[in-house]
Amino acid sequence: MDSVTHVELAIKLLSLSKEESTNPLAIASLFPQIDRKPPTLHRLYAHSAFKARNITDLGLRFFFNGNFSEIEKTSFDYQRFLEDKPRFEGYLEKITPQNSYQYCNSDLEVGIMEFVSHLYLDTYNQPTQAFMPFSIQCCGQWKLWEKIGDFRLQLYTTNAIDELRGELFANKLWKDNKSFTSAVIIEAMLIQTCKSSQGAIALTMVDKAMQHLAISNDDRKEVSRACDFFTEFEALLFKLHLKVLGNESSIKTA
């Protein structure tokens, strides 16, 4: 998906997790894009759940008055944030024009939620190795792609993406007063991403990722409820792709 859609999903997730007061954290939904340069790294370095904690922490400190060691300042991640700072700040200005947010460690989990949302939504654009380096298998919306074929030129060079985004985030799905913790949302998105591997990645990979992220959650009922929500979200996004790309008549009912 395009960057605007990533950011708008991130803001919606903040609302679901009752974290609207930290709207600037939506910028973390773009942090995986530090691997856009060099082009040979794009989606092959930072687009992993196992990179989410470290990159998110560094990125949030970078934009919200954090301190850095000299070693951190020489790192690839820091240098890429520095290089793309104007681009990130352009999106941040749109998210929160009067920004006075100060980053604190207790907000890291929410930032990780935003980072993971990028990996989850990217499964609609291309196959992604969201669990590298522990699994080389790809996640993706294979059934959707079988229906819409070579869709990217039409979706991203016409107003189709704007139409899709507008209908997606205006849908009543977001208006039913659903509420989840950020930990539950993270785990649910990882589960849904894992499931999109067509069985190539075992669900135990989600447990490994959660442990690596140092996020604990024992409420299985809430995770199941969140997965149901994202399943509904995915069905909506599937239908909207078909609609805006002129393939609505090809929707098959169960």
WOJOUR-V351279 format. One record per residue. N is the residue number from 1. RES is the residue in one letter. PSI is psi in whole degrees, -180 to 180 (NA if undefined). BURIAL is 1 if it has 16 or more other C-alpha atoms within 10 Angstrom, else 0. D_FIRST is the distance of its C-alpha to the first C-alpha in Angstrom with 1 decimal. Layout:
((N:RES:PSI:BURIAL:D_FIRST) (N:RES:PSI:BURIAL:D_FIRST))
//
This chain:
((1:M:162:1:0.0) (2:D:167:0:3.8) (3:S:-38:0:6.6) (4:V:-42:1:8.3) (5:T:-40:1:6.3) (6:H:-46:1:6.7) (7:V:-42:1:10.2) (8:E:-37:1:11.1) (9:L:-42:1:10.5) (10:A:-41:1:12.6) (11:I:-40:1:15.2) (12:K:-39:1:15.5) (13:L:-34:1:16.2) (14:L:-37:1:18.8) (15:S:-43:1:20.4) (16:L:-33:1:20.6) (17:S:10:1:22.2) (18:K:39:0:24.5) (19:E:32:1:23.4) (20:E:-27:0:22.8) (21:S:-14:0:25.3) (22:T:36:1:23.1) (23:N:-34:1:20.1) (24:P:-24:1:20.0) (25:L:-14:1:18.8) (26:A:-22:1:15.3) (27:I:-25:1:15.1) (28:A:-18:1:15.2) (29:S:-15:1:11.6) (30:L:-3:1:11.1) (31:F:-32:1:14.1) (32:P:-19:1:12.7) (33:Q:2:1:11.9) (34:I:-16:1:15.7) (35:D:16:1:15.7) (36:R:-27:1:14.2) (37:K:137:0:18.0) (38:P:157:0:19.9) (39:P:-29:0:17.5) (40:T:-13:0:19.2) (41:L:-9:0:17.9) (42:H:123:0:14.2) (43:R:11:1:12.7) (44:L:3:1:16.3) (45:Y:-61:1:17.8) (46:A:-11:1:16.1) (47:H:60:1:13.4) (48:S:139:1:16.2) (49:A:-28:1:17.5) (50:F:-7:1:20.9) (51:K:-7:1:19.9) (52:A:-44:1:18.5) (53:R:-51:1:22.0) (54:N:-43:0:23.3) (55:I:-41:1:20.3) (56:T:-45:1:19.7) (57:D:-46:1:23.5) (58:L:-43:1:23.8) (59:G:-42:1:20.9) (60:L:-37:1:22.2) (61:R:-36:1:25.7) (62:F:-45:1:24.7) (63:F:-17:1:23.4) (64:F:54:1:25.8) (65:N:45:0:29.2) (66:G:169:0:29.5) (67:N:149:0:32.1) (68:F:144:0:31.6) (69:S:163:0:34.0) (70:E:-32:0:34.9) (71:I:-43:0:33.5) (72:E:-38:0:30.1) (73:K:-20:0:30.1) (74:T:-4:0:30.5) (75:S:156:0:27.6) (76:F:-45:0:24.6) (77:D:-48:1:22.3) (78:Y:-44:1:24.4) (79:Q:-35:0:24.7) (80:R:-38:1:21.0) (81:F:-40:1:20.7) (82:L:-43:1:23.7) (83:E:-39:0:22.3) (84:D:14:0:19.0) (85:K:-47:0:20.8) (86:P:-39:0:20.8) (87:R:-48:0:17.0) (88:F:-43:1:16.6) (89:E:-28:0:19.5) (90:G:-44:0:18.2) (91:Y:-39:1:15.4) (92:L:-36:1:18.1) (93:E:-36:0:20.4) (94:K:-35:0:18.1) (95:I:-45:1:17.7) (96:T:88:1:21.5) (97:P:-34:0:23.7) (98:Q:72:0:26.8) (99:N:121:0:25.8) (100:S:16:0:28.7) (101:Y:139:0:26.9) (102:Q:123:0:28.7) (103:Y:136:1:27.0) (104:C:154:0:29.1) (105:N:-29:0:28.8) (106:S:-16:0:28.8) (107:D:-2:0:25.3) (108:L:-41:1:23.9) (109:E:-40:1:23.0) (110:V:-41:1:20.9) (111:G:-40:1:19.1) (112:I:-39:1:18.6) (113:M:-44:1:17.1) (114:E:-42:1:14.4) (115:F:-49:1:13.9) (116:V:-31:1:13.8) (117:S:-30:1:11.2) (118:H:-45:1:8.6) (119:L:-42:1:10.1) (120:Y:-49:1:10.2) (121:L:-28:1:6.7) (122:D:-20:1:5.9) (123:T:-12:1:8.6) (124:Y:-14:1:6.9) (125:N:-38:0:5.7) (126:Q:159:1:9.1) (127:P:135:1:12.2) (128:T:139:1:12.4) (129:Q:74:1:15.7) (130:A:-13:1:15.0) (131:F:22:1:18.8) (132:M:147:1:20.2) (133:P:7:0:23.0) (134:F:-14:0:24.5) (135:S:130:0:22.8) (136:I:-5:0:21.6) (137:Q:152:1:20.3) (138:C:147:1:16.7) (139:C:149:1:14.6) (140:G:165:1:12.4) (141:Q:72:1:12.4) (142:W:-44:0:15.3) (143:K:-38:0:16.9) (144:L:-46:1:14.1) (145:W:-32:1:13.8) (146:E:-31:0:17.5) (147:K:-36:0:17.5) (148:I:-9:0:15.0) (149:G:-134:0:15.8) (150:D:81:0:14.6) (151:F:-16:0:11.9) (152:R:-37:0:9.6) (153:L:-47:0:12.3) (154:Q:-42:0:12.8) (155:L:-41:1:9.4) (156:Y:-5:0:8.7) (157:T:6:0:12.4) (158:T:-174:0:13.7) (159:N:10:0:13.6) (160:A:-42:1:11.8) (161:I:-36:1:8.5) (162:D:-40:1:11.1) (163:E:-46:0:13.1) (164:L:-48:1:10.6) (165:R:-43:1:9.7) (166:G:-45:0:13.5) (167:E:-36:0:14.7) (168:L:-48:1:12.6) (169:F:-5:0:13.9) (170:A:-5:0:17.3) (171:N:151:0:18.0) (172:K:-14:0:21.2) (173:L:-35:0:19.4) (174:W:-3:1:19.1) (175:K:15:0:22.7) (176:D:19:0:24.8) (177:N:36:0:25.6) (178:K:148:0:24.0) (179:S:131:1:24.6) (180:F:155:1:23.8) (181:T:159:1:24.5) (182:S:-36:1:21.8) (183:A:-42:1:23.4) (184:V:-42:1:23.0) (185:I:-43:1:19.4) (186:I:-50:1:18.8) (187:E:-41:1:20.9) (188:A:-43:1:19.4) (189:M:-37:1:15.8) (190:L:-40:1:17.4) (191:I:-47:1:19.5) (192:Q:-39:1:16.7) (193:T:-44:1:14.8) (194:C:-43:1:18.2) (195:K:-27:1:19.0) (196:S:3:1:16.1) (197:S:5:1:18.2) (198:Q:36:0:20.6) (199:G:0:0:23.4) (200:A:-23:0:23.1) (201:I:123:1:22.6) (202:A:147:0:25.3) (203:L:-17:0:24.6) (204:T:-18:0:27.0) (205:M:-30:1:24.2) (206:V:-43:1:22.9) (207:D:-42:1:26.3) (208:K:-42:0:26.4) (209:A:-44:1:23.1) (210:M:-41:1:24.4) (211:Q:-42:0:27.7) (212:H:-35:0:26.1) (213:L:-9:1:24.2) (214:A:41:0:27.6) (215:I:125:1:26.4) (216:S:144:0:28.8) (217:N:121:0:28.5) (218:D:3:0:31.3) (219:D:88:0:30.5) (220:R:-32:0:29.5) (221:K:-41:0:29.9) (222:E:-38:1:27.2) (223:V:-42:1:24.8) (224:S:-41:0:25.5) (225:R:-41:1:25.0) (226:A:-38:1:21.6) (227:C:-38:1:20.6) (228:D:-41:0:21.9) (229:F:-47:1:19.7) (230:F:-28:1:16.5) (231:T:-40:0:17.8) (232:E:-41:0:18.2) (233:F:-45:0:14.7) (234:E:-39:1:13.5) (235:A:-40:0:16.1) (236:L:-45:0:15.0) (237:L:-36:1:11.3) (238:F:-51:1:13.0) (239:K:-37:1:15.4) (240:L:-36:1:13.2) (241:H:-47:1:11.4) (242:L:-38:1:15.0) (243:K:-53:1:16.2) (244:V:-20:1:14.1) (245:L:9:1:14.4) (246:G:21:0:18.1) (247:N:23:0:18.5) (248:E:-32:0:19.5) (249:S:-13:0:23.0) (250:S:3:0:22.0) (251:I:129:0:21.1) (252:K:136:0:23.6) (253:T:152:0:25.4) (254:A:NA:0:26.9))
//
